[in-house]
Amino acid sequence: MKKVIITLFLLFGTTQATQANANEAWIFGTKKQVFTQAHKIENSWDIKYYLIDGGIGFEAKISQGLSANENKAMQQVKQRFAKYKSQWVSSAKRAWQGAINAQSLNIEKVPAITFDKGKTVIYGITDLSAALRIYKGAIKLK
């Protein structure tokens, strides 16, 4: 059923990752990961948070009450989609934006923090100040 729902959204439009600004950090994580020290870099950096698992709740919500019969369920989804198309597409874009952006930047795992318009990725760190120090150190080595 998940494939049917995703296919419908792909057919009716998705959103693509936008280009990051020069002093922008994109942070990729899950609902369970907490990033710290954002206040220390917010003055000079724009920080954008993306959840790669944001669409799970959306899928569960729109799948409620579907028939166990796959053909009937597909028909139900099509009917619901016809009725709620604009609302669902908008919600799906917001819910899956983190996963879409992560895929466009070839993010391999989370947590991940990107700098330099996605060219530099730091994995495994949730402390933004520490990630910024690593990034600045990498720039000096270039």
C-alpha positions in Angstrom: 0.0 0.0 0.0 2.9 2.3 0.8 4.1 2.0 -2.9 0.6 3.0 -4.1 0.5 6.1 -1.9 4.0 7.2 -2.8 3.4 6.6 -6.5 0.3 8.8 -6.4 2.3 11.6 -4.9 5.1 11.2 -7.5 2.6 11.3 -10.3 1.0 14.5 -9.0 4.2 16.4 -8.1 6.9 16.4 -5.5 9.3 19.0 -4.3 13.0 19.1 -4.9 15.7 20.2 -2.5 16.5 23.8 -2.8 20.0 25.2 -2.9 21.5 26.1 0.5 22.9 29.5 1.2 26.6 30.0 1.8 26.3 30.2 5.6 23.6 27.6 6.0 23.7 24.3 7.8 21.3 21.6 6.9 20.7 19.2 9.8 19.3 15.7 9.1 18.0 13.5 11.8 15.0 11.6 13.1 12.3 12.4 15.6 14.3 10.7 18.3 17.6 12.7 17.7 18.1 15.9 19.6 20.6 18.5 18.2 22.3 20.8 20.7 24.1 24.1 20.8 22.1 25.6 17.9 22.0 29.0 19.7 25.8 29.3 19.5 25.8 29.4 15.7 22.4 30.8 14.9 23.6 34.4 14.7 25.9 33.9 11.8 24.4 30.7 10.2 20.9 29.8 9.0 20.0 26.4 10.3 17.5 24.2 8.6 16.3 21.0 10.4 15.0 18.1 8.3 13.5 14.9 9.6 14.0 11.9 7.4 11.2 10.0 9.1 8.6 12.8 8.9 6.4 10.9 6.5 5.8 7.9 8.6 3.0 9.5 10.6 1.5 11.0 7.4 1.3 7.6 5.8 -0.3 6.0 8.9 -2.9 8.8 8.9 -3.9 8.5 5.3 -3.9 4.7 5.5 -6.4 4.5 8.3 -9.4 2.3 7.6 -8.2 0.9 4.3 -9.4 -2.5 3.2 -7.2 -5.5 3.7 -8.0 -6.4 0.0 -5.2 -4.7 -2.0 -7.4 -3.9 -5.0 -10.2 -2.4 -2.9 -7.6 -0.5 -0.8 -6.1 0.9 -4.0 -9.5 2.1 -5.1 -10.1 3.7 -1.7 -6.8 5.5 -1.9 -7.7 6.8 -5.3 -11.0 8.1 -4.1 -9.5 9.7 -1.0 -6.8 11.2 -3.2 -9.3 12.7 -5.6 -11.1 14.3 -2.6 -8.1 15.5 -0.7 -5.5 15.9 -3.4 -4.2 19.4 -2.7 -4.2 18.9 1.1 -2.5 15.5 0.8 0.1 16.7 -1.7 1.0 19.7 0.5 1.2 17.5 3.6 3.2 14.9 1.8 5.7 17.5 0.6 6.2 18.8 4.1 6.3 15.4 5.7 8.9 13.9 3.2 11.0 17.0 2.5 13.8 15.9 4.8 14.0 12.5 3.1 13.9 14.1 -0.3 16.7 16.6 0.6 18.8 13.8 2.2 18.5 11.7 -0.9 19.4 14.6 -3.2 22.6 15.2 -1.2 23.4 11.4 -1.0 23.2 11.5 2.8 24.1 7.9 3.9 23.0 8.0 7.5 21.8 10.2 10.3 22.5 12.3 12.2 24.2 14.3 9.5 25.0 18.0 9.3 25.8 19.6 5.9 27.8 22.7 5.2 29.0 24.4 2.1 25.8 23.9 0.1 25.8 20.2 0.9 29.4 19.6 -0.2 30.7 18.9 3.3 28.8 16.3 5.4 29.6 15.5 9.0 28.0 12.3 10.3 27.3 11.1 13.8 27.4 14.5 15.6 24.4 16.2 17.2 26.3 19.1 18.8 26.2 21.9 16.2 29.1 23.8 17.7 31.3 20.7 17.4 30.2 20.1 13.9 31.0 23.7 12.9 34.5 23.4 14.5 35.1 20.2 12.4 33.9 22.0 9.3 36.1 25.1 9.8 39.1 22.8 10.5 38.4 21.0 7.2 38.2 24.3 5.3 41.6 25.3 6.7 43.1 22.0 5.4 42.0 22.7 1.8 
